[in-house]
Amino acid sequence: MDLATDVHRLTKRFPSYEVFGLSSQIRRAAVSIPSNVAEGAARRTTREFMAFLHIARGSFAELETQLQLARDVGYVCEQDLGPTLARLDEVGRLLNAVISGLRQRQRLASSLPPTP
């Protein structure tokens, strides 16, 4: 959620003609990450949760690319982008950790003998 908030604040500085272009795409990708985590957590199975986490990870990659593009075309300077990229990196590590933990849980559950 903090990342999405940071991204919204950052994109307010973009040129006004970008409001329906790159700015909008960046905001959608940023909102998609916590939205998919929340939706996946509300599902009944670990498998479903993991599917939504993978979608969130795809949005993460999309957001990272779009932020780099915004920097490269001069909509945001490296100094202003740095804290957002640091938070994005943290979110990516957290997503990967949760996915790894759930995979491990699935492997453990599949190796247990069936309950009578």
N, CA, C and O atoms as CSV, one atom per row, in Angstrom:
chain,resi,resn,atom,element,x,y,z
A,1,MET,N,N,0.824,-1.184,0.000
A,1,MET,CA,C,0.000,0.000,0.000
A,1,MET,C,C,0.873,1.255,0.000
A,1,MET,O,O,0.576,2.226,-0.697
A,2,ASP,N,N,1.960,1.228,0.793
A,2,ASP,CA,C,2.856,2.387,0.842
A,2,ASP,C,C,3.488,2.654,-0.522
A,2,ASP,O,O,3.669,3.804,-0.921
A,3,LEU,N,N,3.820,1.576,-1.228
A,3,LEU,CA,C,4.400,1.741,-2.559
A,3,LEU,C,C,3.407,2.429,-3.493
A,3,LEU,O,O,3.779,3.348,-4.222
A,4,ALA,N,N,2.168,2.001,-3.477
A,4,ALA,CA,C,1.153,2.618,-4.339
A,4,ALA,C,C,0.974,4.091,-3.992
A,4,ALA,O,O,0.807,4.928,-4.879
A,5,THR,N,N,1.010,4.403,-2.712
A,5,THR,CA,C,0.903,5.799,-2.281
A,5,THR,C,C,2.095,6.608,-2.772
A,5,THR,O,O,1.934,7.722,-3.271
A,6,ASP,N,N,3.294,6.045,-2.629
A,6,ASP,CA,C,4.502,6.720,-3.128
A,6,ASP,C,C,4.413,6.989,-4.626
A,6,ASP,O,O,4.756,8.072,-5.100
A,7,VAL,N,N,3.953,5.994,-5.352
A,7,VAL,CA,C,3.859,6.108,-6.808
A,7,VAL,C,C,2.851,7.190,-7.198
A,7,VAL,O,O,3.100,7.964,-8.122
A,8,HIS,N,N,1.735,7.247,-6.508
A,8,HIS,CA,C,0.752,8.291,-6.818
A,8,HIS,C,C,1.336,9.684,-6.574
A,8,HIS,O,O,1.128,10.597,-7.374
A,9,ARG,N,N,2.054,9.841,-5.489
A,9,ARG,CA,C,2.687,11.136,-5.211
A,9,ARG,C,C,3.735,11.470,-6.273
A,9,ARG,O,O,3.830,12.611,-6.725
A,10,LEU,N,N,4.509,10.480,-6.659
A,10,LEU,CA,C,5.568,10.677,-7.648
A,10,LEU,C,C,4.987,11.071,-9.005
A,10,LEU,O,O,5.509,11.970,-9.665
A,11,THR,N,N,3.919,10.409,-9.422
A,11,THR,CA,C,3.361,10.674,-10.757
A,11,THR,C,C,2.620,12.005,-10.831
A,11,THR,O,O,2.345,12.497,-11.925
A,12,LYS,N,N,2.293,12.592,-9.683
A,12,LYS,CA,C,1.681,13.933,-9.697
A,12,LYS,C,C,2.643,14.961,-10.293
A,12,LYS,O,O,2.219,16.015,-10.766
A,13,ARG,N,N,3.919,14.651,-10.267
A,13,ARG,CA,C,4.944,15.562,-10.796
A,13,ARG,C,C,5.153,15.402,-12.306
A,13,ARG,O,O,5.857,16.206,-12.918
A,14,PHE,N,N,4.561,14.394,-12.899
A,14,PHE,CA,C,4.730,14.159,-14.327
A,14,PHE,C,C,4.046,15.276,-15.110
A,14,PHE,O,O,3.170,15.959,-14.580
A,15,PRO,N,N,4.440,15.464,-16.362
A,15,PRO,CA,C,3.769,16.470,-17.199
A,15,PRO,C,C,2.271,16.167,-17.313
A,15,PRO,O,O,1.864,15.006,-17.324
A,16,SER,N,N,1.476,17.205,-17.395
A,16,SER,CA,C,0.015,17.029,-17.432
A,16,SER,C,C,-0.435,16.216,-18.650
A,16,SER,O,O,-1.451,15.524,-18.583
A,17,TYR,N,N,0.296,16.289,-19.747
A,17,TYR,CA,C,-0.109,15.517,-20.928
A,17,TYR,C,C,0.104,14.015,-20.738
A,17,TYR,O,O,-0.337,13.226,-21.574
A,18,GLU,N,N,0.767,13.606,-19.659
A,18,GLU,CA,C,0.988,12.191,-19.384
A,18,GLU,C,C,-0.070,11.598,-18.460
A,18,GLU,O,O,0.009,10.421,-18.107
A,19,VAL,N,N,-1.045,12.386,-18.070
A,19,VAL,CA,C,-2.019,11.915,-17.095
A,19,VAL,C,C,-2.763,10.665,-17.570
A,19,VAL,O,O,-3.129,9.826,-16.747
A,20,PHE,N,N,-2.993,10.524,-18.869
A,20,PHE,CA,C,-3.678,9.345,-19.399
A,20,PHE,C,C,-2.724,8.389,-20.098
A,20,PHE,O,O,-3.164,7.416,-20.711
A,21,GLY,N,N,-1.438,8.650,-20.016
A,21,GLY,CA,C,-0.442,7.800,-20.655
A,21,GLY,C,C,0.340,6.999,-19.637
A,21,GLY,O,O,-0.212,6.173,-18.909
A,22,LEU,N,N,1.632,7.257,-19.600
A,22,LEU,CA,C,2.529,6.507,-18.730
A,22,LEU,C,C,2.149,6.659,-17.258
A,22,LEU,O,O,2.233,5.699,-16.493
A,23,SER,N,N,1.744,7.829,-16.872
A,23,SER,CA,C,1.342,8.068,-15.478
A,23,SER,C,C,0.211,7.131,-15.067
A,23,SER,O,O,0.256,6.534,-13.991
A,24,SER,N,N,-0.784,7.005,-15.903
A,24,SER,CA,C,-1.920,6.134,-15.621
A,24,SER,C,C,-1.494,4.670,-15.544
A,24,SER,O,O,-1.939,3.938,-14.660
A,25,GLN,N,N,-0.636,4.242,-16.467
A,25,GLN,CA,C,-0.155,2.860,-16.461
A,25,GLN,C,C,0.640,2.560,-15.204
A,25,GLN,O,O,0.490,1.494,-14.607
A,26,ILE,N,N,1.486,3.500,-14.802
A,26,ILE,CA,C,2.302,3.320,-13.601
A,26,ILE,C,C,1.398,3.191,-12.382
A,26,ILE,O,O,1.611,2.321,-11.537
A,27,ARG,N,N,0.412,4.037,-12.290
A,27,ARG,CA,C,-0.505,3.982,-11.142
A,27,ARG,C,C,-1.274,2.668,-11.105
A,27,ARG,O,O,-1.433,2.068,-10.042
A,28,ARG,N,N,-1.747,2.222,-12.256
A,28,ARG,CA,C,-2.490,0.947,-12.299
A,28,ARG,C,C,-1.613,-0.216,-11.870
A,28,ARG,O,O,-2.062,-1.089,-11.126
A,29,ALA,N,N,-0.371,-0.240,-12.329
A,29,ALA,CA,C,0.535,-1.325,-11.944
A,29,ALA,C,C,0.812,-1.291,-10.443
A,29,ALA,O,O,0.859,-2.335,-9.792
A,30,ALA,N,N,0.993,-0.095,-9.901
A,30,ALA,CA,C,1.269,0.044,-8.467
A,30,ALA,C,C,0.083,-0.407,-7.621
A,30,ALA,O,O,0.269,-1.045,-6.584
A,31,VAL,N,N,-1.128,-0.083,-8.052
A,31,VAL,CA,C,-2.329,-0.480,-7.320
A,31,VAL,C,C,-2.579,-1.982,-7.470
A,31,VAL,O,O,-3.120,-2.621,-6.568
A,32,SER,N,N,-2.187,-2.529,-8.596
A,32,SER,CA,C,-2.401,-3.948,-8.866
A,32,SER,C,C,-1.639,-4.847,-7.888
A,32,SER,O,O,-2.111,-5.935,-7.561
A,33,ILE,N,N,-0.485,-4.412,-7.426
A,33,ILE,CA,C,0.320,-5.263,-6.543
A,33,ILE,C,C,-0.418,-5.563,-5.236
A,33,ILE,O,O,-0.682,-6.733,-4.959
A,34,PRO,N,N,-0.764,-4.561,-4.419
A,34,PRO,CA,C,-1.464,-4.898,-3.169
A,34,PRO,C,C,-2.866,-5.450,-3.413
A,34,PRO,O,O,-3.368,-6.234,-2.607
A,35,SER,N,N,-3.496,-5.056,-4.500
A,35,SER,CA,C,-4.836,-5.570,-4.800
A,35,SER,C,C,-4.807,-7.075,-5.037
A,35,SER,O,O,-5.665,-7.802,-4.536
A,36,ASN,N,N,-3.830,-7.539,-5.791
A,36,ASN,CA,C,-3.725,-8.979,-6.060
A,36,ASN,C,C,-3.299,-9.756,-4.826
A,36,ASN,O,O,-3.746,-10.885,-4.624
A,37,VAL,N,N,-2.444,-9.174,-4.003
A,37,VAL,CA,C,-2.076,-9.837,-2.745
A,37,VAL,C,C,-3.323,-9.991,-1.875
A,37,VAL,O,O,-3.563,-11.065,-1.322
A,38,ALA,N,N,-4.110,-8.935,-1.752
A,38,ALA,CA,C,-5.318,-8.981,-0.934
A,38,ALA,C,C,-6.328,-9.987,-1.478
A,38,ALA,O,O,-6.907,-10.764,-0.720
A,39,GLU,N,N,-6.534,-9.969,-2.780
A,39,GLU,CA,C,-7.494,-10.901,-3.366
A,39,GLU,C,C,-7.033,-12.339,-3.198
A,39,GLU,O,O,-7.829,-13.225,-2.888
A,40,GLY,N,N,-5.743,-12.565,-3.404
A,40,GLY,CA,C,-5.214,-13.921,-3.230
A,40,GLY,C,C,-5.318,-14.401,-1.799
A,40,GLY,O,O,-5.632,-15.566,-1.557
A,41,ALA,N,N,-5.060,-13.522,-0.852
A,41,ALA,CA,C,-5.136,-13.896,0.572
A,41,ALA,C,C,-6.564,-14.262,0.966
A,41,ALA,O,O,-6.774,-15.038,1.898
A,42,ALA,N,N,-7.539,-13.708,0.261
A,42,ALA,CA,C,-8.935,-13.994,0.570
A,42,ALA,C,C,-9.418,-15.304,-0.053
A,42,ALA,O,O,-10.528,-15.753,0.232
A,43,ARG,N,N,-8.608,-15.907,-0.882
A,43,ARG,CA,C,-8.995,-17.168,-1.527
A,43,ARG,C,C,-8.870,-18.320,-0.534
A,43,ARG,O,O,-8.256,-18.183,0.524
A,44,ARG,N,N,-9.455,-19.441,-0.889
A,44,ARG,CA,C,-9.527,-20.571,0.033
A,44,ARG,C,C,-8.296,-21.466,0.017
A,44,ARG,O,O,-8.023,-22.154,1.001
A,45,THR,N,N,-7.554,-21.470,-1.073
A,45,THR,CA,C,-6.441,-22.419,-1.159
A,45,THR,C,C,-5.104,-21.703,-1.345
A,45,THR,O,O,-5.033,-20.577,-1.839
A,46,THR,N,N,-4.069,-22.392,-0.936
A,46,THR,CA,C,-2.716,-21.879,-1.125
A,46,THR,C,C,-2.409,-21.738,-2.608
A,46,THR,O,O,-1.750,-20.786,-3.026
A,47,ARG,N,N,-2.880,-22.669,-3.382
A,47,ARG,CA,C,-2.639,-22.628,-4.830
A,47,ARG,C,C,-3.230,-21.361,-5.451
A,47,ARG,O,O,-2.584,-20.706,-6.268
A,48,GLU,N,N,-4.448,-21.024,-5.063
A,48,GLU,CA,C,-5.073,-19.804,-5.579
A,48,GLU,C,C,-4.309,-18.568,-5.111
A,48,GLU,O,O,-4.077,-17.644,-5.890
A,49,PHE,N,N,-3.924,-18.556,-3.848
A,49,PHE,CA,C,-3.160,-17.434,-3.297
A,49,PHE,C,C,-1.879,-17.240,-4.096
A,49,PHE,O,O,-1.528,-16.116,-4.456
A,50,MET,N,N,-1.183,-18.342,-4.371
A,50,MET,CA,C,0.064,-18.242,-5.132
A,50,MET,C,C,-0.167,-17.700,-6.536
A,50,MET,O,O,0.662,-16.949,-7.052
A,51,ALA,N,N,-1.268,-18.065,-7.153
A,51,ALA,CA,C,-1.568,-17.561,-8.495
A,51,ALA,C,C,-1.684,-16.037,-8.468
A,51,ALA,O,O,-1.173,-15.361,-9.361
A,52,PHE,N,N,-2.347,-15.499,-7.457
A,52,PHE,CA,C,-2.487,-14.050,-7.349
A,52,PHE,C,C,-1.156,-13.383,-6.986
A,52,PHE,O,O,-0.885,-12.262,-7.415
A,53,LEU,N,N,-0.336,-14.070,-6.204
A,53,LEU,CA,C,0.986,-13.521,-5.895
A,53,LEU,C,C,1.843,-13.439,-7.161
A,53,LEU,O,O,2.623,-12.501,-7.326
A,54,HIS,N,N,1.697,-14.413,-8.042
A,54,HIS,CA,C,2.444,-14.360,-9.305
A,54,HIS,C,C,1.949,-13.213,-10.189
A,54,HIS,O,O,2.742,-12.578,-10.885
A,55,ILE,N,N,0.667,-12.953,-10.161
A,55,ILE,CA,C,0.136,-11.807,-10.901
A,55,ILE,C,C,0.701,-10.517,-10.307
A,55,ILE,O,O,1.088,-9.608,-11.041
A,56,ALA,N,N,0.747,-10.444,-8.979
A,56,ALA,CA,C,1.326,-9.271,-8.306
A,56,ALA,C,C,2.791,-9.107,-8.695
A,56,ALA,O,O,3.264,-7.987,-8.887
A,57,ARG,N,N,3.505,-10.215,-8.810
A,57,ARG,CA,C,4.917,-10.139,-9.202
A,57,ARG,C,C,5.053,-9.656,-10.642
A,57,ARG,O,O,6.013,-8.960,-10.971
A,58,GLY,N,N,4.118,-10.014,-11.489
A,58,GLY,CA,C,4.122,-9.496,-12.857
A,58,GLY,C,C,3.883,-7.990,-12.868
A,58,GLY,O,O,4.526,-7.265,-13.628
A,59,SER,N,N,2.969,-7.518,-12.035
A,59,SER,CA,C,2.716,-6.077,-11.917
A,59,SER,C,C,3.937,-5.366,-11.358
A,59,SER,O,O,4.236,-4.236,-11.743
A,60,PHE,N,N,4.636,-6.027,-10.455
A,60,PHE,CA,C,5.885,-5.492,-9.916
A,60,PHE,C,C,6.884,-5.243,-11.049
A,60,PHE,O,O,7.471,-4.165,-11.137
A,61,ALA,N,N,7.073,-6.237,-11.908
A,61,ALA,CA,C,8.019,-6.109,-13.020
A,61,ALA,C,C,7.581,-5.010,-13.989
A,61,ALA,O,O,8.406,-4.250,-14.496
A,62,GLU,N,N,6.287,-4.937,-14.235
A,62,GLU,CA,C,5.733,-3.899,-15.105
A,62,GLU,C,C,6.007,-2.512,-14.512
A,62,GLU,O,O,6.435,-1.603,-15.222
A,63,LEU,N,N,5.761,-2.359,-13.224
A,63,LEU,CA,C,5.974,-1.082,-12.553
A,63,LEU,C,C,7.448,-0.689,-12.579
A,63,LEU,O,O,7.780,0.469,-12.833
A,64,GLU,N,N,8.315,-1.634,-12.321
A,64,GLU,CA,C,9.757,-1.353,-12.339
A,64,GLU,C,C,10.188,-0.835,-13.714
A,64,GLU,O,O,10.937,0.138,-13.807
A,65,THR,N,N,9.723,-1.475,-14.759
A,65,THR,CA,C,10.052,-1.066,-16.127
A,65,THR,C,C,9.507,0.322,-16.433
A,65,THR,O,O,10.207,1.151,-17.014
A,66,GLN,N,N,8.279,0.575,-16.051
A,66,GLN,CA,C,7.653,1.866,-16.337
A,66,GLN,C,C,8.318,3.007,-15.575
A,66,GLN,O,O,8.457,4.108,-16.106
A,67,LEU,N,N,8.730,2.753,-14.334
A,67,LEU,CA,C,9.429,3.786,-13.563
A,67,LEU,C,C,10.787,4.104,-14.190
A,67,LEU,O,O,11.203,5.262,-14.233
A,68,GLN,N,N,11.463,3.081,-14.669
A,68,GLN,CA,C,12.742,3.311,-15.342
A,68,GLN,C,C,12.541,4.105,-16.627
A,68,GLN,O,O,13.344,4.980,-16.952
A,69,LEU,N,N,11.476,3.805,-17.354
A,69,LEU,CA,C,11.163,4.559,-18.565
A,69,LEU,C,C,10.863,6.022,-18.231
A,69,LEU,O,O,11.330,6.927,-18.922
A,70,ALA,N,N,10.084,6.250,-17.172
A,70,ALA,CA,C,9.770,7.620,-16.757
A,70,ALA,C,C,11.047,8.387,-16.427
A,70,ALA,O,O,11.168,9.569,-16.750
A,71,ARG,N,N,11.985,7.723,-15.794
A,71,ARG,CA,C,13.274,8.359,-15.500
A,71,ARG,C,C,14.036,8.648,-16.794
A,71,ARG,O,O,14.584,9.736,-16.974
A,72,ASP,N,N,14.062,7.674,-17.680
A,72,ASP,CA,C,14.837,7.809,-18.913
A,72,ASP,C,C,14.307,8.903,-19.836
A,72,ASP,O,O,15.080,9.515,-20.574
A,73,VAL,N,N,13.006,9.154,-19.804
A,73,VAL,CA,C,12.447,10.212,-20.659
A,73,VAL,C,C,12.396,11.557,-19.939
A,73,VAL,O,O,11.958,12.557,-20.509
A,74,GLY,N,N,12.844,11.576,-18.690
A,74,GLY,CA,C,12.977,12.834,-17.973
A,74,GLY,C,C,11.761,13.295,-17.188
A,74,GLY,O,O,11.681,14.462,-16.807
A,75,TYR,N,N,10.800,12.387,-16.936
A,75,TYR,CA,C,9.638,12.780,-16.143
A,75,TYR,C,C,9.949,12.850,-14.653
A,75,TYR,O,O,9.258,13.531,-13.896
A,76,VAL,N,N,10.986,12.146,-14.245
A,76,VAL,CA,C,11.376,12.120,-12.839
A,76,VAL,C,C,12.900,11.952,-12.782
A,76,VAL,O,O,13.489,11.231,-13.587
A,77,CYS,N,N,13.518,12.629,-11.821
A,77,CYS,CA,C,14.968,12.513,-11.695
A,77,CYS,C,C,15.317,11.348,-10.776
A,77,CYS,O,O,14.494,10.890,-9.984
A,78,GLU,N,N,16.535,10.889,-10.899
A,78,GLU,CA,C,17.015,9.755,-10.113
A,78,GLU,C,C,16.854,9.996,-8.611
A,78,GLU,O,O,16.483,9.085,-7.871
A,79,GLN,N,N,17.129,11.201,-8.170
A,79,GLN,CA,C,17.040,11.530,-6.743
A,79,GLN,C,C,15.602,11.365,-6.228
A,79,GLN,O,O,15.391,10.831,-5.139
A,80,ASP,N,N,14.632,11.816,-6.998
A,80,ASP,CA,C,13.234,11.686,-6.591
A,80,ASP,C,C,12.735,10.242,-6.719
A,80,ASP,O,O,11.866,9.806,-5.964
A,81,LEU,N,N,13.288,9.522,-7.672
A,81,LEU,CA,C,12.854,8.150,-7.926
A,81,LEU,C,C,13.470,7.156,-6.943
A,81,LEU,O,O,12.875,6.114,-6.670
A,82,GLY,N,N,14.640,7.459,-6.412
A,82,GLY,CA,C,15.377,6.542,-5.549
A,82,GLY,C,C,14.579,5.912,-4.416
A,82,GLY,O,O,14.580,4.688,-4.284
A,83,PRO,N,N,13.894,6.712,-3.590
A,83,PRO,CA,C,13.130,6.111,-2.494
A,83,PRO,C,C,12.018,5.168,-2.976
A,83,PRO,O,O,11.745,4.149,-2.341
A,84,THR,N,N,11.387,5.511,-4.087
A,84,THR,CA,C,10.321,4.654,-4.617
A,84,THR,C,C,10.904,3.348,-5.135
A,84,THR,O,O,10.319,2.285,-4.931
A,85,LEU,N,N,12.053,3.418,-5.804
A,85,LEU,CA,C,12.693,2.193,-6.276
A,85,LEU,C,C,13.162,1.327,-5.108
A,85,LEU,O,O,13.115,0.099,-5.189
A,86,ALA,N,N,13.611,1.955,-4.029
A,86,ALA,CA,C,14.016,1.198,-2.841
A,86,ALA,C,C,12.817,0.464,-2.240
A,86,ALA,O,O,12.927,-0.699,-1.853
A,87,ARG,N,N,11.680,1.142,-2.163
A,87,ARG,CA,C,10.470,0.505,-1.636
A,87,ARG,C,C,10.001,-0.597,-2.580
A,87,ARG,O,O,9.550,-1.652,-2.133
A,88,LEU,N,N,10.106,-0.353,-3.886
A,88,LEU,CA,C,9.738,-1.368,-4.871
A,88,LEU,C,C,10.602,-2.615,-4.700
A,88,LEU,O,O,10.102,-3.737,-4.774
A,89,ASP,N,N,11.892,-2.417,-4.471
A,89,ASP,CA,C,12.805,-3.538,-4.244
A,89,ASP,C,C,12.374,-4.333,-3.005
A,89,ASP,O,O,12.382,-5.564,-3.015
A,90,GLU,N,N,12.006,-3.630,-1.961
A,90,GLU,CA,C,11.541,-4.283,-0.726
A,90,GLU,C,C,10.276,-5.101,-0.989
A,90,GLU,O,O,10.154,-6.229,-0.512
A,91,VAL,N,N,9.344,-4.539,-1.740
A,91,VAL,CA,C,8.109,-5.243,-2.068
A,91,VAL,C,C,8.423,-6.498,-2.887
A,91,VAL,O,O,7.827,-7.551,-2.660
A,92,GLY,N,N,9.345,-6.391,-3.825
A,92,GLY,CA,C,9.733,-7.552,-4.627
A,92,GLY,C,C,10.322,-8.664,-3.765
A,92,GLY,O,O,10.010,-9.839,-3.957
A,93,ARG,N,N,11.169,-8.291,-2.821
A,93,ARG,CA,C,11.744,-9.293,-1.920
A,93,ARG,C,C,10.659,-9.959,-1.072
A,93,ARG,O,O,10.683,-11.172,-0.863
A,94,LEU,N,N,9.707,-9.157,-0.586
A,94,LEU,CA,C,8.612,-9.712,0.217
A,94,LEU,C,C,7.737,-10.661,-0.602
A,94,LEU,O,O,7.366,-11.734,-0.126
A,95,LEU,N,N,7.414,-10.270,-1.813
A,95,LEU,CA,C,6.622,-11.151,-2.678
A,95,LEU,C,C,7.335,-12.477,-2.910
A,95,LEU,O,O,6.730,-13.543,-2.802
A,96,ASN,N,N,8.620,-12.402,-3.228
A,96,ASN,CA,C,9.385,-13.627,-3.465
A,96,ASN,C,C,9.463,-14.491,-2.216
A,96,ASN,O,O,9.394,-15.717,-2.308
A,97,ALA,N,N,9.605,-13.876,-1.058
A,97,ALA,CA,C,9.677,-14.632,0.197
A,97,ALA,C,C,8.356,-15.334,0.491
A,97,ALA,O,O,8.350,-16.492,0.909
A,98,VAL,N,N,7.248,-14.649,0.279
A,98,VAL,CA,C,5.943,-15.263,0.532
A,98,VAL,C,C,5.705,-16.406,-0.452
A,98,VAL,O,O,5.227,-17.470,-0.058
A,99,ILE,N,N,6.030,-16.199,-1.709
A,99,ILE,CA,C,5.867,-17.255,-2.710
A,99,ILE,C,C,6.730,-18.461,-2.348
A,99,ILE,O,O,6.263,-19.598,-2.422
A,100,SER,N,N,7.965,-18.231,-1.962
A,100,SER,CA,C,8.857,-19.339,-1.570
A,100,SER,C,C,8.318,-20.080,-0.354
A,100,SER,O,O,8.338,-21.310,-0.310
A,101,GLY,N,N,7.839,-19.337,0.625
A,101,GLY,CA,C,7.285,-19.968,1.820
A,101,GLY,C,C,6.061,-20.811,1.513
A,101,GLY,O,O,5.898,-21.902,2.060
A,102,LEU,N,N,5.210,-20.312,0.646
A,102,LEU,CA,C,4.015,-21.076,0.279
A,102,LEU,C,C,4.377,-22.310,-0.543
A,102,LEU,O,O,3.748,-23.358,-0.394
A,103,ARG,N,N,5.377,-22.196,-1.400
A,103,ARG,CA,C,5.839,-23.365,-2.165
A,103,ARG,C,C,6.352,-24.440,-1.215
A,103,ARG,O,O,6.060,-25.625,-1.374
A,104,GLN,N,N,7.122,-24.002,-0.226
A,104,GLN,CA,C,7.666,-24.937,0.751
A,104,GLN,C,C,6.525,-25.611,1.523
A,104,GLN,O,O,6.568,-26.814,1.779
A,105,ARG,N,N,5.512,-24.832,1.887
A,105,ARG,CA,C,4.360,-25.390,2.591
A,105,ARG,C,C,3.651,-26.421,1.728
A,105,ARG,O,O,3.234,-27.469,2.221
A,106,GLN,N,N,3.515,-26.126,0.441
A,106,GLN,CA,C,2.858,-27.073,-0.467
A,106,GLN,C,C,3.659,-28.365,-0.591
A,106,GLN,O,O,3.092,-29.458,-0.579
A,107,ARG,N,N,4.990,-28.235,-0.710
A,107,ARG,CA,C,5.837,-29.423,-0.813
A,107,ARG,C,C,5.721,-30.279,0.443
A,107,ARG,O,O,5.629,-31.504,0.364
A,108,LEU,N,N,5.727,-29.631,1.589
A,108,LEU,CA,C,5.617,-30.351,2.851
A,108,LEU,C,C,4.270,-31.049,2.951
A,108,LEU,O,O,4.194,-32.211,3.348
A,109,ALA,N,N,3.221,-30.345,2.593
A,109,ALA,CA,C,1.877,-30.925,2.667
A,109,ALA,C,C,1.722,-32.110,1.715
A,109,ALA,O,O,1.037,-33.079,2.040
A,110,SER,N,N,2.350,-32.040,0.551
A,110,SER,CA,C,2.214,-33.146,-0.418
A,110,SER,C,C,3.066,-34.351,-0.024
A,110,SER,O,O,2.841,-35.456,-0.518
A,111,SER,N,N,4.034,-34.148,0.856
A,111,SER,CA,C,4.872,-35.285,1.266
A,111,SER,C,C,4.335,-35.992,2.504
A,111,SER,O,O,4.845,-37.047,2.880
A,112,LEU,N,N,3.315,-35.428,3.140
A,112,LEU,CA,C,2.724,-36.047,4.316
A,112,LEU,C,C,1.774,-37.169,3.891
A,112,LEU,O,O,1.125,-37.081,2.849
A,113,PRO,N,N,1.700,-38.227,4.709
A,113,PRO,CA,C,0.739,-39.301,4.370
A,113,PRO,C,C,-0.690,-38.792,4.531
A,113,PRO,O,O,-0.945,-37.909,5.349
A,114,PRO,N,N,-1.619,-39.342,3.759
A,114,PRO,CA,C,-3.009,-38.900,3.849
A,114,PRO,C,C,-3.575,-39.161,5.251
A,114,PRO,O,O,-3.211,-40.132,5.915
A,115,THR,N,N,-4.456,-38.286,5.674
A,115,THR,CA,C,-5.106,-38.424,6.971
A,115,THR,C,C,-6.246,-39.421,6.845
A,115,THR,O,O,-7.033,-39.336,5.903
A,116,PRO,N,N,-6.353,-40.366,7.779
A,116,PRO,CA,C,-7.435,-41.389,7.680
A,116,PRO,C,C,-8.802,-40.809,7.907
A,116,PRO,O,O,-9.796,-41.534,7.856
